[in-house]
Amino acid sequence: MNYVTACITFFNRGEKQVVVKARGRAISKAVDTVELLRRAFVKDLEIQQIGIGTEELVSAEGGQKSNISAIEIIVTKAKTKQQKEEE
């Protein structure tokens, strides 16, 4: 819920878009955050882009390399009818 609150705070400050990023096991939390935002709090939320990939990390102990999945979700608030007319 803290991530949802943070996203709402950014939108209330006037940000046009918010980027939600996660790696590994936290990917499901990022997806849940965006879905909760979209369904419960920001009805006019639009998902602009979803990017997935793999990052190679080197452990501090032993220097072993491991591949970690990553996701980046870019969300924006849709423009209201009034905002569209002003443009």
N, CA, C and O atoms as a CHARMM CRD file, in Angstrom:
* protein
*
  348
    1    1 MET  N      0.81900  -1.19700   0.00000 PROA 1      0.00000
    2    1 MET  CA     0.00000   0.00000   0.00000 PROA 1      0.00000
    3    1 MET  C      0.86300   1.26100   0.00000 PROA 1      0.00000
    4    1 MET  O      0.43300   2.30400  -0.49200 PROA 1      0.00000
    5    2 ASN  N      2.07400   1.17500   0.54600 PROA 2      0.00000
    6    2 ASN  CA     2.96000   2.33500   0.56100 PROA 2      0.00000
    7    2 ASN  C      3.32900   2.78200  -0.84500 PROA 2      0.00000
    8    2 ASN  O      3.45500   3.98000  -1.10100 PROA 2      0.00000
    9    3 TYR  N      3.50300   1.83000  -1.76300 PROA 3      0.00000
   10    3 TYR  CA     3.83700   2.18000  -3.14000 PROA 3      0.00000
   11    3 TYR  C      2.66500   2.87600  -3.81300 PROA 3      0.00000
   12    3 TYR  O      2.85500   3.81700  -4.58300 PROA 3      0.00000
   13    4 VAL  N      1.46200   2.41700  -3.52700 PROA 4      0.00000
   14    4 VAL  CA     0.26200   3.04800  -4.07900 PROA 4      0.00000
   15    4 VAL  C      0.16400   4.48300  -3.57000 PROA 4      0.00000
   16    4 VAL  O     -0.10600   5.40400  -4.34200 PROA 4      0.00000
   17    5 THR  N      0.38300   4.66900  -2.28500 PROA 5      0.00000
   18    5 THR  CA     0.34200   6.00300  -1.69000 PROA 5      0.00000
   19    5 THR  C      1.38600   6.91500  -2.32100 PROA 5      0.00000
   20    5 THR  O      1.11100   8.08600  -2.58300 PROA 5      0.00000
   21    6 ALA  N      2.56600   6.39600  -2.56400 PROA 6      0.00000
   22    6 ALA  CA     3.62700   7.19200  -3.19000 PROA 6      0.00000
   23    6 ALA  C      3.22300   7.62400  -4.59600 PROA 6      0.00000
   24    6 ALA  O      3.44400   8.77400  -4.97500 PROA 6      0.00000
   25    7 CYS  N      2.64000   6.72600  -5.36400 PROA 7      0.00000
   26    7 CYS  CA     2.20500   7.06100  -6.72500 PROA 7      0.00000
   27    7 CYS  C      1.11200   8.12100  -6.70300 PROA 7      0.00000
   28    7 CYS  O      1.14200   9.06000  -7.49700 PROA 7      0.00000
   29    8 ILE  N      0.14700   7.97600  -5.79900 PROA 8      0.00000
   30    8 ILE  CA    -0.92800   8.96400  -5.68200 PROA 8      0.00000
   31    8 ILE  C     -0.35100  10.32400  -5.31500 PROA 8      0.00000
   32    8 ILE  O     -0.79400  11.34600  -5.83700 PROA 8      0.00000
   33    9 THR  N      0.63100  10.34500  -4.42400 PROA 9      0.00000
   34    9 THR  CA     1.28100  11.59300  -4.02800 PROA 9      0.00000
   35    9 THR  C      1.93200  12.26900  -5.22100 PROA 9      0.00000
   36    9 THR  O      1.80600  13.48300  -5.38200 PROA 9      0.00000
   37   10 PHE  N      2.62600  11.51300  -6.05900 PROA 10     0.00000
   38   10 PHE  CA     3.25200  12.08700  -7.25000 PROA 10     0.00000
   39   10 PHE  C      2.20800  12.70500  -8.17300 PROA 10     0.00000
   40   10 PHE  O      2.39800  13.81700  -8.66600 PROA 10     0.00000
   41   11 PHE  N      1.11200  11.99600  -8.41000 PROA 11     0.00000
   42   11 PHE  CA     0.06200  12.53400  -9.27400 PROA 11     0.00000
   43   11 PHE  C     -0.57400  13.78100  -8.66600 PROA 11     0.00000
   44   11 PHE  O     -0.87800  14.72900  -9.39100 PROA 11     0.00000
   45   12 ASN  N     -0.77700  13.79700  -7.36200 PROA 12     0.00000
   46   12 ASN  CA    -1.36500  14.96900  -6.70100 PROA 12     0.00000
   47   12 ASN  C     -0.44100  16.17400  -6.74700 PROA 12     0.00000
   48   12 ASN  O     -0.90800  17.31100  -6.67900 PROA 12     0.00000
   49   13 ARG  N      0.84600  15.94900  -6.86100 PROA 13     0.00000
   50   13 ARG  CA     1.81900  17.04700  -6.98100 PROA 13     0.00000
   51   13 ARG  C      1.88200  17.59500  -8.40000 PROA 13     0.00000
   52   13 ARG  O      2.56700  18.58500  -8.65700 PROA 13     0.00000
   53   14 GLY  N      1.17100  16.95400  -9.31500 PROA 14     0.00000
   54   14 GLY  CA     1.13200  17.46000 -10.68100 PROA 14     0.00000
   55   14 GLY  C      1.99100  16.69900 -11.66900 PROA 14     0.00000
   56   14 GLY  O      2.10400  17.10600 -12.82500 PROA 14     0.00000
   57   15 GLU  N      2.59600  15.60800 -11.24200 PROA 15     0.00000
   58   15 GLU  CA     3.39500  14.80900 -12.17500 PROA 15     0.00000
   59   15 GLU  C      2.48600  14.24300 -13.26300 PROA 15     0.00000
   60   15 GLU  O      1.36700  13.81100 -12.98700 PROA 15     0.00000
   61   16 LYS  N      2.97400  14.25000 -14.49000 PROA 16     0.00000
   62   16 LYS  CA     2.18500  13.74000 -15.60500 PROA 16     0.00000
   63   16 LYS  C      2.30700  12.22400 -15.73800 PROA 16     0.00000
   64   16 LYS  O      1.38500  11.55600 -16.20600 PROA 16     0.00000
   65   17 GLN  N      3.44600  11.69300 -15.32500 PROA 17     0.00000
   66   17 GLN  CA     3.62800  10.24600 -15.40900 PROA 17     0.00000
   67   17 GLN  C      4.44100   9.74000 -14.22600 PROA 17     0.00000
   68   17 GLN  O      5.21700  10.47300 -13.61400 PROA 17     0.00000
   69   18 VAL  N      4.23500   8.46900 -13.92800 PROA 18     0.00000
   70   18 VAL  CA     4.97100   7.80100 -12.85200 PROA 18     0.00000
   71   18 VAL  C      5.54500   6.51600 -13.43200 PROA 18     0.00000
   72   18 VAL  O      4.86400   5.79700 -14.16300 PROA 18     0.00000
   73   19 VAL  N      6.79400   6.23400 -13.10600 PROA 19     0.00000
   74   19 VAL  CA     7.45100   5.01400 -13.55900 PROA 19     0.00000
   75   19 VAL  C      7.60100   4.08500 -12.35600 PROA 19     0.00000
   76   19 VAL  O      8.20800   4.44300 -11.34700 PROA 19     0.00000
   77   20 VAL  N      7.03900   2.89300 -12.48700 PROA 20     0.00000
   78   20 VAL  CA     7.13300   1.88400 -11.42900 PROA 20     0.00000
   79   20 VAL  C      8.11100   0.82100 -11.91600 PROA 20     0.00000
   80   20 VAL  O      7.88700   0.19300 -12.95100 PROA 20     0.00000
   81   21 LYS  N      9.20400   0.61700 -11.16600 PROA 21     0.00000
   82   21 LYS  CA    10.23200  -0.34700 -11.55600 PROA 21     0.00000
   83   21 LYS  C     10.38500  -1.40100 -10.46700 PROA 21     0.00000
   84   21 LYS  O     10.19500  -1.12900  -9.28200 PROA 21     0.00000
   85   22 ALA  N     10.73500  -2.60900 -10.89800 PROA 22     0.00000
   86   22 ALA  CA    10.97600  -3.67800  -9.92200 PROA 22     0.00000
   87   22 ALA  C     11.87600  -4.73300 -10.54000 PROA 22     0.00000
   88   22 ALA  O     11.97600  -4.86100 -11.76000 PROA 22     0.00000
   89   23 ARG  N     12.53400  -5.49200  -9.65200 PROA 23     0.00000
   90   23 ARG  CA    13.37000  -6.61500 -10.09000 PROA 23     0.00000
   91   23 ARG  C     13.03800  -7.84400  -9.26800 PROA 23     0.00000
   92   23 ARG  O     12.61700  -7.74800  -8.11500 PROA 23     0.00000
   93   24 GLY  N     13.23400  -8.99400  -9.87700 PROA 24     0.00000
   94   24 GLY  CA    13.09800 -10.26300  -9.16400 PROA 24     0.00000
   95   24 GLY  C     11.72300 -10.49200  -8.57300 PROA 24     0.00000
   96   24 GLY  O     10.70200 -10.31600  -9.23700 PROA 24     0.00000
   97   25 ARG  N     11.71900 -10.88800  -7.30900 PROA 25     0.00000
   98   25 ARG  CA    10.46300 -11.22100  -6.63200 PROA 25     0.00000
   99   25 ARG  C      9.54400 -10.02100  -6.44200 PROA 25     0.00000
  100   25 ARG  O      8.35100 -10.19300  -6.19000 PROA 25     0.00000
  101   26 ALA  N     10.07400  -8.82200  -6.55900 PROA 26     0.00000
  102   26 ALA  CA     9.26600  -7.61200  -6.36800 PROA 26     0.00000
  103   26 ALA  C      8.42600  -7.26600  -7.59600 PROA 26     0.00000
  104   26 ALA  O      7.61200  -6.34400  -7.54000 PROA 26     0.00000
  105   27 ILE  N      8.60600  -7.98500  -8.69900 PROA 27     0.00000
  106   27 ILE  CA     7.84600  -7.69900  -9.91800 PROA 27     0.00000
  107   27 ILE  C      6.34800  -7.80600  -9.65500 PROA 27     0.00000
  108   27 ILE  O      5.57900  -6.96300 -10.11600 PROA 27     0.00000
  109   28 SER  N      5.93300  -8.81500  -8.93300 PROA 28     0.00000
  110   28 SER  CA     4.50000  -8.96900  -8.65800 PROA 28     0.00000
  111   28 SER  C      3.96600  -7.80100  -7.83500 PROA 28     0.00000
  112   28 SER  O      2.80700  -7.41700  -7.99500 PROA 28     0.00000
  113   29 LYS  N      4.78500  -7.23200  -6.96300 PROA 29     0.00000
  114   29 LYS  CA     4.36500  -6.08100  -6.16600 PROA 29     0.00000
  115   29 LYS  C      4.17800  -4.85100  -7.06200 PROA 29     0.00000
  116   29 LYS  O      3.25700  -4.06400  -6.84800 PROA 29     0.00000
  117   30 ALA  N      5.04200  -4.68700  -8.05600 PROA 30     0.00000
  118   30 ALA  CA     4.90900  -3.56400  -8.98500 PROA 30     0.00000
  119   30 ALA  C      3.62200  -3.68700  -9.79500 PROA 30     0.00000
  120   30 ALA  O      2.89700  -2.70800  -9.97100 PROA 30     0.00000
  121   31 VAL  N      3.34200  -4.88800 -10.28200 PROA 31     0.00000
  122   31 VAL  CA     2.12000  -5.12000 -11.05700 PROA 31     0.00000
  123   31 VAL  C      0.89400  -4.90000 -10.17100 PROA 31     0.00000
  124   31 VAL  O     -0.07000  -4.26600 -10.60000 PROA 31     0.00000
  125   32 ASP  N      0.92100  -5.41600  -8.94900 PROA 32     0.00000
  126   32 ASP  CA    -0.19200  -5.22400  -8.01800 PROA 32     0.00000
  127   32 ASP  C     -0.41000  -3.74300  -7.71500 PROA 32     0.00000
  128   32 ASP  O     -1.55000  -3.29000  -7.60800 PROA 32     0.00000
  129   33 THR  N      0.67100  -2.99600  -7.57700 PROA 33     0.00000
  130   33 THR  CA     0.58300  -1.56300  -7.30300 PROA 33     0.00000
  131   33 THR  C     -0.15800  -0.84300  -8.41600 PROA 33     0.00000
  132   33 THR  O     -1.07500  -0.06300  -8.15800 PROA 33     0.00000
  133   34 VAL  N      0.24100  -1.10600  -9.65600 PROA 34     0.00000
  134   34 VAL  CA    -0.39200  -0.44100 -10.79700 PROA 34     0.00000
  135   34 VAL  C     -1.85800  -0.85800 -10.91800 PROA 34     0.00000
  136   34 VAL  O     -2.71700  -0.01800 -11.18500 PROA 34     0.00000
  137   35 GLU  N     -2.14600  -2.12200 -10.72700 PROA 35     0.00000
  138   35 GLU  CA    -3.53100  -2.59400 -10.82800 PROA 35     0.00000
  139   35 GLU  C     -4.40500  -1.98800  -9.73000 PROA 35     0.00000
  140   35 GLU  O     -5.54800  -1.61100  -9.99000 PROA 35     0.00000
  141   36 LEU  N     -3.88700  -1.89300  -8.52600 PROA 36     0.00000
  142   36 LEU  CA    -4.63900  -1.28200  -7.43300 PROA 36     0.00000
  143   36 LEU  C     -4.87900   0.19900  -7.70300 PROA 36     0.00000
  144   36 LEU  O     -5.97200   0.71200  -7.46100 PROA 36     0.00000
  145   37 LEU  N     -3.85700   0.88000  -8.20400 PROA 37     0.00000
  146   37 LEU  CA    -4.01700   2.28500  -8.58700 PROA 37     0.00000
  147   37 LEU  C     -5.13100   2.43400  -9.61200 PROA 37     0.00000
  148   37 LEU  O     -6.01900   3.27400  -9.46500 PROA 37     0.00000
  149   38 ARG  N     -5.07300   1.61200 -10.64500 PROA 38     0.00000
  150   38 ARG  CA    -6.00200   1.71000 -11.77600 PROA 38     0.00000
  151   38 ARG  C     -7.43200   1.36900 -11.37100 PROA 38     0.00000
  152   38 ARG  O     -8.37400   2.03800 -11.79600 PROA 38     0.00000
  153   39 ARG  N     -7.59700   0.35600 -10.57000 PROA 39     0.00000
  154   39 ARG  CA    -8.94500  -0.11900 -10.24000 PROA 39     0.00000
  155   39 ARG  C     -9.60600   0.63000  -9.08600 PROA 39     0.00000
  156   39 ARG  O    -10.82900   0.76800  -9.06900 PROA 39     0.00000
  157   40 ALA  N     -8.82900   1.11300  -8.12900 PROA 40     0.00000
  158   40 ALA  CA    -9.43300   1.66200  -6.91600 PROA 40     0.00000
  159   40 ALA  C     -9.22900   3.16100  -6.70700 PROA 40     0.00000
  160   40 ALA  O    -10.09200   3.82100  -6.12800 PROA 40     0.00000
  161   41 PHE  N     -8.11100   3.70600  -7.16300 PROA 41     0.00000
  162   41 PHE  CA    -7.78800   5.07400  -6.77500 PROA 41     0.00000
  163   41 PHE  C     -7.77300   6.08100  -7.91700 PROA 41     0.00000
  164   41 PHE  O     -8.31200   7.17800  -7.77200 PROA 41     0.00000
  165   42 VAL  N     -7.17600   5.73800  -9.03300 PROA 42     0.00000
  166   42 VAL  CA    -7.04000   6.67400 -10.15000 PROA 42     0.00000
  167   42 VAL  C     -7.78200   6.07600 -11.34100 PROA 42     0.00000
  168   42 VAL  O     -7.21000   5.33000 -12.13500 PROA 42     0.00000
  169   43 LYS  N     -9.05500   6.41400 -11.44900 PROA 43     0.00000
  170   43 LYS  CA    -9.91500   5.79100 -12.46300 PROA 43     0.00000
  171   43 LYS  C     -9.47000   6.11300 -13.88900 PROA 43     0.00000
  172   43 LYS  O     -9.69400   5.31500 -14.79900 PROA 43     0.00000
  173   44 ASP  N     -8.84500   7.26700 -14.08900 PROA 44     0.00000
  174   44 ASP  CA    -8.42800   7.67000 -15.43000 PROA 44     0.00000
  175   44 ASP  C     -6.94900   7.36800 -15.69600 PROA 44     0.00000
  176   44 ASP  O     -6.30100   8.07300 -16.46900 PROA 44     0.00000
  177   45 LEU  N     -6.42800   6.34400 -15.06800 PROA 45     0.00000
  178   45 LEU  CA    -5.03400   5.94900 -15.23500 PROA 45     0.00000
  179   45 LEU  C     -4.84600   5.20100 -16.55300 PROA 45     0.00000
  180   45 LEU  O     -5.64500   4.33200 -16.90100 PROA 45     0.00000
  181   46 GLU  N     -3.80500   5.53900 -17.26800 PROA 46     0.00000
  182   46 GLU  CA    -3.47500   4.84600 -18.51000 PROA 46     0.00000
  183   46 GLU  C     -2.08700   4.23700 -18.39200 PROA 46     0.00000
  184   46 GLU  O     -1.15400   4.88300 -17.91500 PROA 46     0.00000
  185   47 ILE  N     -1.95800   3.00700 -18.82200 PROA 47     0.00000
  186   47 ILE  CA    -0.65500   2.35600 -18.86400 PROA 47     0.00000
  187   47 ILE  C     -0.04000   2.68800 -20.21300 PROA 47     0.00000
  188   47 ILE  O     -0.52600   2.23500 -21.25000 PROA 47     0.00000
  189   48 GLN  N      1.02300   3.47600 -20.20300 PROA 48     0.00000
  190   48 GLN  CA     1.65100   3.92600 -21.43800 PROA 48     0.00000
  191   48 GLN  C      2.59200   2.88500 -22.02700 PROA 48     0.00000
  192   48 GLN  O      2.62400   2.66800 -23.23800 PROA 48     0.00000
  193   49 GLN  N      3.35700   2.24400 -21.14700 PROA 49     0.00000
  194   49 GLN  CA     4.37400   1.31400 -21.64000 PROA 49     0.00000
  195   49 GLN  C      4.73400   0.31600 -20.54700 PROA 49     0.00000
  196   49 GLN  O      4.77300   0.64600 -19.36200 PROA 49     0.00000
  197   50 ILE  N      4.99100  -0.90300 -20.97700 PROA 50     0.00000
  198   50 ILE  CA     5.49700  -1.93400 -20.07500 PROA 50     0.00000
  199   50 ILE  C      6.75600  -2.49900 -20.70500 PROA 50     0.00000
  200   50 ILE  O      6.73200  -2.98600 -21.83500 PROA 50     0.00000
  201   51 GLY  N      7.84900  -2.43100 -19.97400 PROA 51     0.00000
  202   51 GLY  CA     9.11100  -2.97400 -20.46400 PROA 51     0.00000
  203   51 GLY  C      9.59200  -4.08700 -19.55500 PROA 51     0.00000
  204   51 GLY  O      9.53300  -3.97300 -18.33100 PROA 51     0.00000
  205   52 ILE  N     10.06500  -5.15800 -20.15900 PROA 52     0.00000
  206   52 ILE  CA    10.61800  -6.26000 -19.37700 PROA 52     0.00000
  207   52 ILE  C     12.02500  -6.54600 -19.86400 PROA 52     0.00000
  208   52 ILE  O     12.37000  -6.25400 -21.00800 PROA 52     0.00000
  209   53 GLY  N     12.82200  -7.11200 -18.99800 PROA 53     0.00000
  210   53 GLY  CA    14.18500  -7.42800 -19.38200 PROA 53     0.00000
  211   53 GLY  C     14.88700  -8.23300 -18.30700 PROA 53     0.00000
  212   53 GLY  O     14.29200  -8.64100 -17.30900 PROA 53     0.00000
  213   54 THR  N     16.16000  -8.44500 -18.54200 PROA 54     0.00000
  214   54 THR  CA    16.99300  -9.18700 -17.60600 PROA 54     0.00000
  215   54 THR  C     18.22800  -8.35600 -17.30100 PROA 54     0.00000
  216   54 THR  O     18.87000  -7.82500 -18.20800 PROA 54     0.00000
  217   55 GLU  N     18.55300  -8.24800 -16.03000 PROA 55     0.00000
  218   55 GLU  CA    19.75100  -7.53400 -15.60600 PROA 55     0.00000
  219   55 GLU  C     20.73200  -8.53800 -15.02900 PROA 55     0.00000
  220   55 GLU  O     20.34400  -9.47100 -14.32700 PROA 55     0.00000
  221   56 GLU  N     21.99500  -8.33900 -15.33000 PROA 56     0.00000
  222   56 GLU  CA    23.03200  -9.22100 -14.79700 PROA 56     0.00000
  223   56 GLU  C     23.65500  -8.55700 -13.58000 PROA 56     0.00000
  224   56 GLU  O     24.21800  -7.46700 -13.67600 PROA 56     0.00000
  225   57 LEU  N     23.55200  -9.21900 -12.44200 PROA 57     0.00000
  226   57 LEU  CA    24.11500  -8.69600 -11.20500 PROA 57     0.00000
  227   57 LEU  C     25.28500  -9.55600 -10.76100 PROA 57     0.00000
  228   57 LEU  O     25.30000 -10.76900 -10.96900 PROA 57     0.00000
  229   58 VAL  N     26.27000  -8.90400 -10.14200 PROA 58     0.00000
  230   58 VAL  CA    27.43200  -9.60500  -9.60500 PROA 58     0.00000
  231   58 VAL  C     27.34200  -9.54200  -8.08500 PROA 58     0.00000
  232   58 VAL  O     27.22900  -8.46000  -7.51000 PROA 58     0.00000
  233   59 SER  N     27.39200 -10.69800  -7.43700 PROA 59     0.00000
  234   59 SER  CA    27.27400 -10.73500  -5.97900 PROA 59     0.00000
  235   59 SER  C     28.52900 -10.15700  -5.33400 PROA 59     0.00000
  236   59 SER  O     29.63300 -10.28300  -5.86200 PROA 59     0.00000
  237   60 ALA  N     28.33500  -9.52400  -4.18900 PROA 60     0.00000
  238   60 ALA  CA    29.45700  -8.94000  -3.45700 PROA 60     0.00000
  239   60 ALA  C     30.36700 -10.02500  -2.90400 PROA 60     0.00000
  240   60 ALA  O     31.57500  -9.83100  -2.77200 PROA 60     0.00000
  241   61 GLU  N     29.78000 -11.15700  -2.58500 PROA 61     0.00000
  242   61 GLU  CA    30.54100 -12.27400  -2.04000 PROA 61     0.00000
  243   61 GLU  C     30.84800 -13.26200  -3.15600 PROA 61     0.00000
  244   61 GLU  O     29.93900 -13.92000  -3.66300 PROA 61     0.00000
  245   62 GLY  N     32.06200 -13.37100  -3.53100 PROA 62     0.00000
  246   62 GLY  CA    32.45300 -14.36000  -4.52900 PROA 62     0.00000
  247   62 GLY  C     32.40200 -13.87100  -5.96100 PROA 62     0.00000
  248   62 GLY  O     32.98700 -14.50300  -6.84100 PROA 62     0.00000
  249   63 GLY  N     31.72800 -12.77700  -6.22100 PROA 63     0.00000
  250   63 GLY  CA    31.68200 -12.21800  -7.56700 PROA 63     0.00000
  251   63 GLY  C     30.90400 -13.04700  -8.57600 PROA 63     0.00000
  252   63 GLY  O     31.14100 -12.92700  -9.77800 PROA 63     0.00000
  253   64 GLN  N     29.98700 -13.88000  -8.11900 PROA 64     0.00000
  254   64 GLN  CA    29.20500 -14.69000  -9.05200 PROA 64     0.00000
  255   64 GLN  C     28.16700 -13.83100  -9.76300 PROA 64     0.00000
  256   64 GLN  O     27.57100 -12.92600  -9.17900 PROA 64     0.00000
  257   65 LYS  N     27.97200 -14.14100 -11.03800 PROA 65     0.00000
  258   65 LYS  CA    26.98500 -13.42000 -11.83400 PROA 65     0.00000
  259   65 LYS  C     25.65700 -14.15500 -11.79100 PROA 65     0.00000
  260   65 LYS  O     25.60400 -15.38400 -11.81900 PROA 65     0.00000
  261   66 SER  N     24.58900 -13.37800 -11.72300 PROA 66     0.00000
  262   66 SER  CA    23.25400 -13.97700 -11.78400 PROA 66     0.00000
  263   66 SER  C     22.33300 -13.06100 -12.58500 PROA 66     0.00000
  264   66 SER  O     22.46500 -11.83800 -12.54600 PROA 66     0.00000
  265   67 ASN  N     21.41300 -13.66500 -13.30100 PROA 67     0.00000
  266   67 ASN  CA    20.45100 -12.91600 -14.09700 PROA 67     0.00000
  267   67 ASN  C     19.18600 -12.69000 -13.27700 PROA 67     0.00000
  268   67 ASN  O     18.63900 -13.61800 -12.68100 PROA 67     0.00000
  269   68 ILE  N     18.73500 -11.44100 -13.25900 PROA 68     0.00000
  270   68 ILE  CA    17.54400 -11.06200 -12.50900 PROA 68     0.00000
  271   68 ILE  C     16.55200 -10.42500 -13.47900 PROA 68     0.00000
  272   68 ILE  O     16.91100  -9.51800 -14.23000 PROA 68     0.00000
  273   69 SER  N     15.31400 -10.89400 -13.46300 PROA 69     0.00000
  274   69 SER  CA    14.26600 -10.30900 -14.29900 PROA 69     0.00000
  275   69 SER  C     13.91500  -8.92300 -13.77800 PROA 69     0.00000
  276   69 SER  O     14.01500  -8.65500 -12.58000 PROA 69     0.00000
  277   70 ALA  N     13.50100  -8.03900 -14.69200 PROA 70     0.00000
  278   70 ALA  CA    13.13700  -6.67900 -14.31300 PROA 70     0.00000
  279   70 ALA  C     11.91900  -6.23600 -15.11800 PROA 70     0.00000
  280   70 ALA  O     11.67300  -6.72500 -16.22100 PROA 70     0.00000
  281   71 ILE  N     11.16300  -5.30000 -14.54300 PROA 71     0.00000
  282   71 ILE  CA    10.00400  -4.73500 -15.22100 PROA 71     0.00000
  283   71 ILE  C      9.97400  -3.23800 -14.97200 PROA 71     0.00000
  284   71 ILE  O     10.38900  -2.76300 -13.91500 PROA 71     0.00000
  285   72 GLU  N      9.47700  -2.49800 -15.95800 PROA 72     0.00000
  286   72 GLU  CA     9.28200  -1.05800 -15.83600 PROA 72     0.00000
  287   72 GLU  C      7.90600  -0.74600 -16.41300 PROA 72     0.00000
  288   72 GLU  O      7.62800  -1.05500 -17.57200 PROA 72     0.00000
  289   73 ILE  N      7.04800  -0.13600 -15.60400 PROA 73     0.00000
  290   73 ILE  CA     5.69200   0.19600 -16.02500 PROA 73     0.00000
  291   73 ILE  C      5.53400   1.71000 -15.94500 PROA 73     0.00000
  292   73 ILE  O      5.71000   2.30400 -14.88100 PROA 73     0.00000
  293   74 ILE  N      5.20100   2.33200 -17.07400 PROA 74     0.00000
  294   74 ILE  CA     5.00000   3.77600 -17.12400 PROA 74     0.00000
  295   74 ILE  C      3.49900   4.04100 -17.17400 PROA 74     0.00000
  296   74 ILE  O      2.80300   3.57700 -18.07700 PROA 74     0.00000
  297   75 VAL  N      3.00900   4.79800 -16.18500 PROA 75     0.00000
  298   75 VAL  CA     1.58300   5.11200 -16.11600 PROA 75     0.00000
  299   75 VAL  C      1.37600   6.62300 -16.13100 PROA 75     0.00000
  300   75 VAL  O      2.20200   7.38000 -15.62000 PROA 75     0.00000
  301   76 THR  N      0.25700   7.05200 -16.72700 PROA 76     0.00000
  302   76 THR  CA    -0.10000   8.46500 -16.78100 PROA 76     0.00000
  303   76 THR  C     -1.57000   8.62000 -16.43100 PROA 76     0.00000
  304   76 THR  O     -2.35700   7.68100 -16.54300 PROA 76     0.00000
  305   77 LYS  N     -1.91800   9.81600 -16.00700 PROA 77     0.00000
  306   77 LYS  CA    -3.33100  10.13000 -15.80800 PROA 77     0.00000
  307   77 LYS  C     -3.86700  10.61000 -17.14700 PROA 77     0.00000
  308   77 LYS  O     -3.24300  11.43800 -17.81000 PROA 77     0.00000
  309   78 ALA  N     -5.01700  10.09300 -17.54400 PROA 78     0.00000
  310   78 ALA  CA    -5.62900  10.50900 -18.80500 PROA 78     0.00000
  311   78 ALA  C     -6.06800  11.96400 -18.68300 PROA 78     0.00000
  312   78 ALA  O     -6.45400  12.42600 -17.61000 PROA 78     0.00000
  313   79 LYS  N     -6.00000  12.66100 -19.78900 PROA 79     0.00000
  314   79 LYS  CA    -6.43700  14.05200 -19.79100 PROA 79     0.00000
  315   79 LYS  C     -7.95600  14.10700 -19.70300 PROA 79     0.00000
  316   79 LYS  O     -8.66700  13.31000 -20.31700 PROA 79     0.00000
  317   80 THR  N     -8.42500  15.06300 -18.92900 PROA 80     0.00000
  318   80 THR  CA    -9.86700  15.25200 -18.82400 PROA 80     0.00000
  319   80 THR  C    -10.37600  15.93000 -20.08600 PROA 80     0.00000
  320   80 THR  O     -9.59200  16.46000 -20.87300 PROA 80     0.00000
  321   81 LYS  N    -11.67200  15.91300 -20.27300 PROA 81     0.00000
  322   81 LYS  CA   -12.28000  16.54000 -21.44900 PROA 81     0.00000
  323   81 LYS  C    -11.93400  18.02500 -21.49600 PROA 81     0.00000
  324   81 LYS  O    -11.66900  18.57000 -22.56700 PROA 81     0.00000
  325   82 GLN  N    -11.93700  18.67800 -20.33500 PROA 82     0.00000
  326   82 GLN  CA   -11.61300  20.09700 -20.26000 PROA 82     0.00000
  327   82 GLN  C    -10.16100  20.34900 -20.65800 PROA 82     0.00000
  328   82 GLN  O     -9.87800  21.31100 -21.37200 PROA 82     0.00000
  329   83 GLN  N     -9.24100  19.50100 -20.20900 PROA 83     0.00000
  330   83 GLN  CA    -7.83500  19.66000 -20.56000 PROA 83     0.00000
  331   83 GLN  C     -7.62600  19.49200 -22.05500 PROA 83     0.00000
  332   83 GLN  O     -6.82000  20.20700 -22.65000 PROA 83     0.00000
  333   84 LYS  N     -8.34200  18.55600 -22.67100 PROA 84     0.00000
  334   84 LYS  CA    -8.22200  18.34100 -24.11100 PROA 84     0.00000
  335   84 LYS  C     -8.73200  19.54800 -24.88900 PROA 84     0.00000
  336   84 LYS  O     -8.15800  19.90800 -25.91700 PROA 84     0.00000
  337   85 GLU  N     -9.81000  20.18200 -24.40800 PROA 85     0.00000
  338   85 GLU  CA   -10.37500  21.34800 -25.07900 PROA 85     0.00000
  339   85 GLU  C     -9.45400  22.55300 -24.97000 PROA 85     0.00000
  340   85 GLU  O     -9.43000  23.39400 -25.86900 PROA 85     0.00000
  341   86 GLU  N     -8.69400  22.65000 -23.88100 PROA 86     0.00000
  342   86 GLU  CA    -7.78800  23.77700 -23.67700 PROA 86     0.00000
  343   86 GLU  C     -6.58800  23.72500 -24.60400 PROA 86     0.00000
  344   86 GLU  O     -5.95700  24.75300 -24.85200 PROA 86     0.00000
  345   87 GLU  N     -6.26000  22.54900 -25.12100 PROA 87     0.00000
  346   87 GLU  CA    -5.07200  22.40800 -25.97800 PROA 87     0.00000
  347   87 GLU  C     -5.30400  22.89500 -27.35500 PROA 87     0.00000
  348   87 GLU  O     -4.40000  22.84100 -28.18800 PROA 87     0.00000
